[in-house]
Amino acid sequence: MLDMDRDVRSVVRAFIATRLAPSAGRAEIADDEDLIDTGVVNSLGIFQLVAFLEERFQIAIGDEEITPENFGTIDGIERLVASRIAARAA
């Protein structure tokens, strides 16, 4: 599970760094940094991120899961994706 977690985190970090962070003028993002408060992720960014995660990891993310807790940090996104992958495998 640890390797999968690292892989998910790396994929999420790369997407945010290349697709979302530049529009916020950011080059580096810490895993525990608040993406919403810093402006890295806005409402459009959430939409793009959810679409990317669903396609890349073949998971479904419900509207009720789109919360600051789940999408506020790279750590939160990784936990959500890992839980959806685990649920799919069960």
Residue pairs with C-beta under 8 A, 6 or more apart in sequence:
1 82
4 82
4 85
5 78
5 82
8 57
8 78
8 81
8 82
8 85
9 31
9 74
9 75
9 78
11 56
12 53
12 74
12 77
12 78
12 81
13 29
13 31
13 74
15 49
15 52
16 29
16 35
16 40
16 41
16 49
16 74
17 27
17 28
17 29
19 48
19 52
20 35
20 40
20 41
20 45
20 48
20 49
21 27
21 28
21 29
21 40
24 38
24 39
24 40
26 38
26 40
29 35
29 40
29 74
30 74
31 73
31 74
31 75
31 78
32 73
32 74
32 75
33 40
33 73
33 74
34 72
34 73
35 41
35 71
35 72
35 73
35 74
36 42
36 68
36 71
36 72
37 72
41 49
41 71
46 66
46 71
49 71
49 77
50 61
50 66
53 59
53 61
53 77
53 81
54 60
54 61
57 81
57 84
57 85
58 88
59 81
59 84
59 85
59 88
60 84
61 80
61 84
65 80
69 76
70 76
70 77
70 79
70 80
71 77
71 80
